[in-house]
Amino acid sequence: TGYLTILSVKAWFEMLHALGLLNAWSLSTMPPASDPSAFDAAMTDAVRAGRLLAWLIATGCVLIFAGLIRAIVRDWRLALIATFAFAFSGGLAVHERILRTELTAACPIIFALMILIVISRRPSAGRPLWMALSAALCMLGLENKVQAVLLIAALPVLALRSEERRVGKECRSRW
């Protein structure tokens, strides 16, 4: 479906137009194809604006990933290595240049999993709110790409497995 991707491009183009940085911000404002130089210039500007948006989304995903992995591993060195591995992965490199629906669908679900892992390790009174945020992130990912339902279905099993490992370590340390 790509609904969130379409809405983000629309909002981005409208904002750039409001700031005076993008003249052809909608199809109705595009110059006709019969004027090749104006059309090419408008398309070049639109592609550059789209690539900048893709880079901003990828950068935001890396920063959020860094914060969540730091909360999971609690060691800044391991978090730094994991963040570098994520930031310089081939998949993210592709999505930094090309605006596609996969990154805006997968990252919220990955972040939901990471939040579930964090809250499974640290019991707190705010746990239901974090679970609600995790569910909202899953819905955002599902709204953008319906195929994400398979990844979402695996989240409870993965979170329970993380909790079992934590409880198992506590039991072994008591013996």
Contacts in CASP RR format, 6 or more apart in sequence:
PFRMAT RR
TARGET T0000
AUTHOR 0000-0000-0000
METHOD contacts of the structure
MODEL  1
TGYLTILSVKAWFEMLHALGLLNAWSLSTMPPASDPSAFDAAMTDAVRAG
RLLAWLIATGCVLIFAGLIRAIVRDWRLALIATFAFAFSGGLAVHERILR
TELTAACPIIFALMILIVISRRPSAGRPLWMALSAALCMLGLENKVQAVL
LIAALPVLALRSEERRVGKECRSRW
1 101 0 8 1.000
1 143 0 8 1.000
1 144 0 8 1.000
1 145 0 8 1.000
1 146 0 8 1.000
2 101 0 8 1.000
2 104 0 8 1.000
2 105 0 8 1.000
2 144 0 8 1.000
2 145 0 8 1.000
3 143 0 8 1.000
3 144 0 8 1.000
4 101 0 8 1.000
4 104 0 8 1.000
4 105 0 8 1.000
4 140 0 8 1.000
4 141 0 8 1.000
4 143 0 8 1.000
4 144 0 8 1.000
5 99 0 8 1.000
5 100 0 8 1.000
5 101 0 8 1.000
5 104 0 8 1.000
5 144 0 8 1.000
8 53 0 8 1.000
8 57 0 8 1.000
8 104 0 8 1.000
9 50 0 8 1.000
9 53 0 8 1.000
9 99 0 8 1.000
12 49 0 8 1.000
12 50 0 8 1.000
12 53 0 8 1.000
13 22 0 8 1.000
13 25 0 8 1.000
13 26 0 8 1.000
13 46 0 8 1.000
13 49 0 8 1.000
14 25 0 8 1.000
16 22 0 8 1.000
16 25 0 8 1.000
16 49 0 8 1.000
17 23 0 8 1.000
17 25 0 8 1.000
21 49 0 8 1.000
22 45 0 8 1.000
22 46 0 8 1.000
22 49 0 8 1.000
23 29 0 8 1.000
23 42 0 8 1.000
23 45 0 8 1.000
24 30 0 8 1.000
24 31 0 8 1.000
24 42 0 8 1.000
24 43 0 8 1.000
24 45 0 8 1.000
24 46 0 8 1.000
30 39 0 8 1.000
30 42 0 8 1.000
30 43 0 8 1.000
31 38 0 8 1.000
31 39 0 8 1.000
31 42 0 8 1.000
32 39 0 8 1.000
33 39 0 8 1.000
50 99 0 8 1.000
51 97 0 8 1.000
51 98 0 8 1.000
51 99 0 8 1.000
53 99 0 8 1.000
54 95 0 8 1.000
54 96 0 8 1.000
54 97 0 8 1.000
54 98 0 8 1.000
54 99 0 8 1.000
54 103 0 8 1.000
55 96 0 8 1.000
55 97 0 8 1.000
57 95 0 8 1.000
57 99 0 8 1.000
57 103 0 8 1.000
57 104 0 8 1.000
58 92 0 8 1.000
58 95 0 8 1.000
58 96 0 8 1.000
58 103 0 8 1.000
61 92 0 8 1.000
61 103 0 8 1.000
61 107 0 8 1.000
62 83 0 8 1.000
62 86 0 8 1.000
62 87 0 8 1.000
62 92 0 8 1.000
64 107 0 8 1.000
64 111 0 8 1.000
65 82 0 8 1.000
65 83 0 8 1.000
65 86 0 8 1.000
65 87 0 8 1.000
65 107 0 8 1.000
65 110 0 8 1.000
65 111 0 8 1.000
65 114 0 8 1.000
66 79 0 8 1.000
66 83 0 8 1.000
67 79 0 8 1.000
68 111 0 8 1.000
68 114 0 8 1.000
68 115 0 8 1.000
68 118 0 8 1.000
69 78 0 8 1.000
69 79 0 8 1.000
69 82 0 8 1.000
69 83 0 8 1.000
69 86 0 8 1.000
69 114 0 8 1.000
70 76 0 8 1.000
70 79 0 8 1.000
71 114 0 8 1.000
71 118 0 8 1.000
72 79 0 8 1.000
72 114 0 8 1.000
72 117 0 8 1.000
72 118 0 8 1.000
72 121 0 8 1.000
73 79 0 8 1.000
73 82 0 8 1.000
86 92 0 8 1.000
92 103 0 8 1.000
94 100 0 8 1.000
95 102 0 8 1.000
95 103 0 8 1.000
101 144 0 8 1.000
101 145 0 8 1.000
102 145 0 8 1.000
104 141 0 8 1.000
104 144 0 8 1.000
104 145 0 8 1.000
105 141 0 8 1.000
105 142 0 8 1.000
105 144 0 8 1.000
105 145 0 8 1.000
105 147 0 8 1.000
105 148 0 8 1.000
106 141 0 8 1.000
106 145 0 8 1.000
106 148 0 8 1.000
106 151 0 8 1.000
108 137 0 8 1.000
108 138 0 8 1.000
108 140 0 8 1.000
108 141 0 8 1.000
109 137 0 8 1.000
109 138 0 8 1.000
109 141 0 8 1.000
109 148 0 8 1.000
109 151 0 8 1.000
109 152 0 8 1.000
109 155 0 8 1.000
111 137 0 8 1.000
112 133 0 8 1.000
112 134 0 8 1.000
112 135 0 8 1.000
112 137 0 8 1.000
112 138 0 8 1.000
112 152 0 8 1.000
112 155 0 8 1.000
113 134 0 8 1.000
113 155 0 8 1.000
113 158 0 8 1.000
113 159 0 8 1.000
115 130 0 8 1.000
115 133 0 8 1.000
115 134 0 8 1.000
115 137 0 8 1.000
116 131 0 8 1.000
116 134 0 8 1.000
116 155 0 8 1.000
116 158 0 8 1.000
116 159 0 8 1.000
116 162 0 8 1.000
117 158 0 8 1.000
117 159 0 8 1.000
117 162 0 8 1.000
118 130 0 8 1.000
119 127 0 8 1.000
119 130 0 8 1.000
119 131 0 8 1.000
120 159 0 8 1.000
120 162 0 8 1.000
120 163 0 8 1.000
120 166 0 8 1.000
121 162 0 8 1.000
121 166 0 8 1.000
134 155 0 8 1.000
138 148 0 8 1.000
138 152 0 8 1.000
138 155 0 8 1.000
141 148 0 8 1.000
142 148 0 8 1.000
142 149 0 8 1.000
142 152 0 8 1.000
END
